[in-house]
Amino acid sequence: MCGIVGYIGKKNTKEILLSGLKELEYRGYDSAGIAVLSGDDFSSFKAVGKLINLEEKTKNFTTDSFAIGIGHTRWATHGKPTELNAHPHIGESSYVVHNGIIENYAQIKKELENDGIKFLSQTDTEVIIHLFEKKLKTTTNAFEAFKKTIEDLEGAYAILLVTKNEPKTIFFAKNGSPMLIGINEENEKYFASSDSPLIGQCNKVNYFDDGDYGYVTEDTINVYNSAHKLKKLNLLELSTNKLLAQKDGFRFFMEKEIYEQSSVISDTLMGRLSDDEILFDELDKSFFDDINEIKLCACGTSYHSALTASYMFERYSKIRCSVEVASEFRYRKPLMDKDTLFIVISQSGETADTLETLKMAKEAGLKTLVVCNVDNSSMVRLADACILTRAGIEKGVASTKAFATQVVVFWMLNLYIAKQKKTLSSQEISKQISLLREVPSSVKVKDTTHEKIKRLSKRYLYGHGFFFIGRDVFYPLALEGALKLKEISYLHAEGYPSGEMKHGPIALADPELFTIALLPKNMLYEKAKSNIEELSARDSTICAISATEFDKADDHIMISSYDNYMLEFFEMMVVLQLLSLEISVRLGNDVDMPRNLAKSVTVE
Ligand code: M6R
């Protein structure tokens, strides 16, 4: 995920910006840059790849008197990870860095291009600087121009902007993406997108609220709220624990990643929804012409999102669909027809088995698409088309937000195809788009639910195994729940279709067999209920996850009541993630780095 730093003070601005960016490295990035303004001198540097490349480029540059500076690490979303797309973005005499996504950038860009402005990058961010400079020509001062610029932006942003017109000022705005300012006794001012760059530099910080904007000089910090009222700073003591700060105060990266699903899903959706259609700028309109079949290929968690997607492709897009585990597909000499679209799914884009299947499909002349979280990864470079999931870096080995965003992408993709192929009515498409907008709130962790799961977890530590059961898309979700538990608790767990238990596994049922039963109100409720009753009658210990009370269960984790099964799916997903997390914590395991596992499996 992108990171931002800014500095006003007399120390070595370059060094401060670079060391601030270093503190943000853990968030993941693919390029970085800084801009420093000292008097009339503007210097800017950008580099693709690791910070060491930026350090190399700036090695002969120093600032030893008062200067202001802004810096950025970029995780590509709009446009490839190239130097031109890296921040800061430049206008005639100003620079900007930005986190988030400007939803209406295409429209603003068109208007600016009509005015004759030439764009250098493919990013949404570049519109900010040109819009600002356009406003500068018709306003009395830089702050007015900045304020008017912000008013025109839709979407999520944390922005820092510097301009030669006001060489001692940093302009800032925050909406939806985090940003804070830190101060110290030496009268320095630091900006950052999270605590960690400020630890050791500042003792007091102010976290900006959504809608806040303003400017900062050596002596002033002026913050306005969205109603344009001057605000008082709410200065808080800054923690001194860096690791805790990187985890945003959570105990584990996995926990942080579970909690941030709501905001990353908003990023996944951003700019891709209109009232009656899904917009994928990255896909050619004719991409799905002549496609009669879809084959999905992936490993692990990504395989589970592929399985979930397969239900949607047949149900919504009405395209025949099959799913393959990549390591199996590689060696079974599969038949591949030219009218099949081959889709690989991968968080990292580097998983060796999945990558090999993509090569096989390309060699066989199939059209290929990758759903991936990492731009410029091997799969992204190889596939004919790519949809980025925009989950930001995932540090916990047990994948959480990557899965959530993959499923969201597939839901969108199905509505995109359904519109083209007219396999769903326009009313149904609009209705489902409204439901997609509800996903971010369905995955928000409720304190009461997390507390309940913490308490319940102590009853599920021993026994001879777990069955996670579900029907329809809740079956792949059950597989995913079982995989999460296996990975971080080291307990034996299986995912199973609810209706299949009676064909064998029910023989295992006794009080020491734990059944985690997914019981959605909106998908085959009665059928799933009788399957659970069969297990309950054989004395398996049952934990039901449902919006309705179920008297045959020993334990019950309540979810909200929805009228749609996909929203139940997403809330249950969070429950399952938290359940494995809390069981793992009780067993004293390393949640983020479980034994024997690696985050990216680049070997066979
Ligand atoms: O990067 P990928 O999505 O291709 O990775 C595939 C699997 O290795 C990965 O999902 C793995 O199963 C995770 N540890 C699951 O939590």
Residues whose N, C-alpha, C, O or C-beta is under 5 A from the ligand:
A	BS01	M6R	C299 G300 T301 S302 I345 S346 Q347 S348 G349 T351 V397 A398 S399 K599 V601
